[in-house]
Amino acid sequence: MGQQTQEIVQNKIEENDLLNIPAKVLLFNDEFHSFEDVIFQLIKAINCTLEIAESLTWEVHSRGKAIVFNGDIGECIRVSSVLEEINLGTQIEY
């Protein structure tokens, strides 16, 4: 392998390692979205049951925020992106 190929391979390995970092998605309460909007988007983002989405939505509403997903950073980015499709406020923490 040439030097350039080795660098490309090393960069790919480092990128894959970064994607495996454990993280969590926080969802924040706001005054703009209905419970139904949030519940629907949670079901879409994390593929959960109606009951889990309702419980998470209530926690966000009553506490101001809630951890709605735990996983590797790549999945957290995907979940956060889906929630943000309707402008919900999210944050990813490591």
Backbone hydrogen bonds, N-H to C=O, Kabsch-Sander energy under -0.5 kcal/mol:
donor,donor_aa,acceptor,acceptor_aa,energy
6,Q,2,G,-2.4
7,E,3,Q,-2.2
8,I,4,Q,-2.2
9,V,5,T,-2.6
10,Q,6,Q,-2.6
11,N,7,E,-2.5
12,K,8,I,-2.2
13,I,9,V,-2.3
14,E,10,Q,-2.4
15,E,11,N,-2.4
16,N,12,K,-2.5
17,D,13,I,-2.3
18,L,14,E,-2.2
19,L,15,E,-1.9
20,N,16,N,-0.8
20,N,17,D,-0.7
21,I,18,L,-1.5
23,A,71,G,-3.2
24,K,93,E,-2.3
25,V,69,F,-2.6
26,L,24,K,-0.5
26,L,91,Q,-3.3
27,L,66,A,-2.6
28,F,89,G,-2.8
29,N,64,G,-2.4
38,V,34,S,-2.0
39,I,35,F,-2.9
40,F,36,E,-2.6
41,Q,37,D,-2.2
42,L,38,V,-2.6
43,I,39,I,-2.3
44,K,40,F,-2.0
45,A,41,Q,-2.6
46,I,42,L,-3.0
47,N,43,I,-1.4
53,A,49,T,-2.3
54,E,50,L,-2.6
55,S,51,E,-2.2
56,L,52,I,-2.7
57,T,53,A,-2.4
58,W,54,E,-2.4
59,E,55,S,-2.1
60,V,56,L,-2.5
61,H,57,T,-2.5
62,S,58,W,-2.8
63,R,59,E,-2.6
64,G,60,V,-1.7
66,A,27,L,-1.7
68,V,25,V,-2.7
68,V,66,A,-0.7
69,F,25,V,-1.0
71,G,23,A,-2.4
73,I,21,I,-1.9
74,G,19,L,-1.3
76,C,72,D,-2.3
77,I,73,I,-2.5
78,R,74,G,-1.7
79,V,75,E,-2.8
80,S,76,C,-2.8
81,S,77,I,-2.2
82,V,78,R,-2.0
83,L,79,V,-2.4
84,E,80,S,-2.3
85,E,81,S,-0.6
85,E,82,V,-1.0
86,I,83,L,-1.0
87,N,84,E,-2.0
88,L,83,L,-1.3
89,G,28,F,-0.5
90,T,88,L,-0.6
91,Q,26,L,-1.7
93,E,24,K,-2.5
